[in-house]
Amino acid sequence: MMPDKASNSASRSILFAIVGSGGAGALTAGAILLEAAGKAGWYGIMSRSVGPQIRGGEAAALVRLSTRPVDCMAETFDFLIAIDWRNADRFAAEMPLAANGLVIGDPANGDAPDAIVGTGVNQAHIAMKELAGSLPGGRENMIAAGLAVGLTGLPIENLTSVIASKLAGKGEEAIETGCKCVEIGSHHAGLLEKSFALETPAASQNGRWLITGNEAVGLGAVRGGIRFAAAYPITPATEVLEWLAPALTKVGGALVQAEDELASINMAIGASFGGRPSITATSGPGLALMVESLGLAAAAEVPIVVIDVMRGGPSTGIPTKSEQSDLNIAIYGCHGDAPHLVVAPLSVADCLFTAQWAVHLAEAMQTPAIVLSDQSLGQARVVIEQPADVAFIARRELFKDAGDEIYNRYAVTGSGVSPMALPGTTGGQYTADGLTHTVKGIPSSKNLDHREQLDKRYRKIADFDYGNHWAAIEHNGAAGTHEDFTILTWGSLTGAAREAMVTLADDGIGVRLVALRLIAPFLKDKFLAAVHGSQRILVVEQTHSGQFHQYLRANCDLPGEVRHFHRPGPQLIGPTEISTQIRNWRRS
């Protein structure tokens, strides 16, 4: 027996999951629902949870729809629709249901696993396979999409419009069948007498974007001036390279698929040495292989951008799940003293800005830049407002034919940046390798040359003007409180921290947020100014060992009382958990 239909008071956010084994179409259903929600005027985010196998296995589309912009998932789900239950218990922890939540399954597949149902969750059975089978070419995932439409109040015409667009190449019969399946699913959702309807959507916003973090990184790189990419596929970064392949050809660039990660980064270094701003993308295991070549790029002062879409580690770890545990290798991984840049996007939308900024920084300082995204950003698809254009475009200081002037490639300059001669420049010949060298690039083992070049490479990064982009510093506007809480975080957890600040403001708890976009170099003076006066600091990160907290402690003394909230992936830290940490601290 289902509970009475919910009251007319609609929420501002709803979460649901569609699960099924590989090939069942759960991810497709989630994707078209998100796109339809965007057309209807809602915002939303879809992340995916899949197993590490190449084919088959478990798959879940985790969807959050909202009347306002959202950058993260929340902790509990309102309902779950299972096309089948094959291996679904493996990701039960990633989609916990609310106490009054709803689970819908096909009776042909039996009841939901105990790990999913929990306590107080309602169950309903709908014969999705049978309903889909009543139509020639009917699909259970479209029945599931219709159920989600009926439960959320998403206008069905928006979903059928998306289906018509997606199936246009398969003919009118396929479109008609898909739309009929949605109508059947929506009808059966109405029979459940259970609703999780959102507020009425605003007017359609055609200016909004539907984009993933990996796509946004690729777009930012191209906007920043990248014209060459070297690729070796690896989960969850492959989509960056897939997006870049056609995009680069449109702007006169190229992508080459290499035989492995070592070849990829060395190809990119070679292309950059030849004057083409270059990039590669990888994940933790690939970054580990690239470390030696990153040192070469630092020593030879060849700009390059490496996108690291982090996943659970160590070693192969969990390739399809998110974690922030590549922080240490990104900062400290190079042998010797090899100053380089490490930046991290703060949201899916910020992936565009941060990637473009990274290209600008790498080219301006002639140094490697690592961009630390992660699976929860890279593979999340989000409805966002169209990002504003930014002016960061790669500008490398180049040496031009200076007649009889002697060219010193590694001249010691005030900024630490020396003009770089491109191959073929008259009088600009030099050797670029990993050996300690003189100002001319001639290999040397002299103490003076070694110290001089180390100082030069350090100075150009330490003294660069990063402006206000190094961090997001925000306040929740709850003034007049006697307590001052500060949340310190970075990367993908910024969205959860921001959302926690909103709920804390409703309770009159004043909070500031300092989310680092520039991880290395660590701007100590600016950081201490940002946290000045903090009485209670909560450091939040998605690692097992607390790498971010240790990094902060290694670089400065944090003011006030400090607490540390961290855990590894794949279960992401959510906004309610962060706000609960602060509320409990306030009461203690």
Secondary structure, 3 states (H helix, E strand, C coil): CCCCCCCCCCECEEEEEEEEECCCCHHHHHHHHHHHHHHHCCEEEEEEEECCCCCCCEEEEEEEEECCCCCCCCCCEEEEEECCCCCHHHHHHHCCEEEEEEEEECHHHCCCCHHHHCCCCEEEECCHHHHHHCCCCCCHHHHHHHHHHHHHCCCHHHHHHHHHHHCHHHCHHHHHHHHHHHHHHHHHHHHCCCCCCECCCCCCCCCCEEEEHHHHHHHHHHHHCCCEEEECCCCCCHHHHHHHHHHHHHCCCEEEECCCHHHHHHHHHHHHHCCCCEEEEECHHHHHHHHHHHHHHHHHCCCEEEEEEECECCCCCECCCCCCCCHHHHHHCCCCCCCCEEECCCCHHHHHHHHHHHHHHHHHHCCEEEEEEEHHHHCCEEEECCCCCCCCCCCCCECCCCCCCCCCCCCCCCCCCCCECCCCCCCCCCCCCCCCECCCCCECCCHHHHHHHHHHHHHHHHCCCCCCCCEEEEECCCCCCCCCEEEEEEHHHHHHHHHHHHHHHHCCCCEEEEEECEEECCCHHHHHHHHCCCCEEEEEECCCCCHHHHHHHHHCCCCCEEEEEECCCCCCCCHHHHHHHHHHHHHC
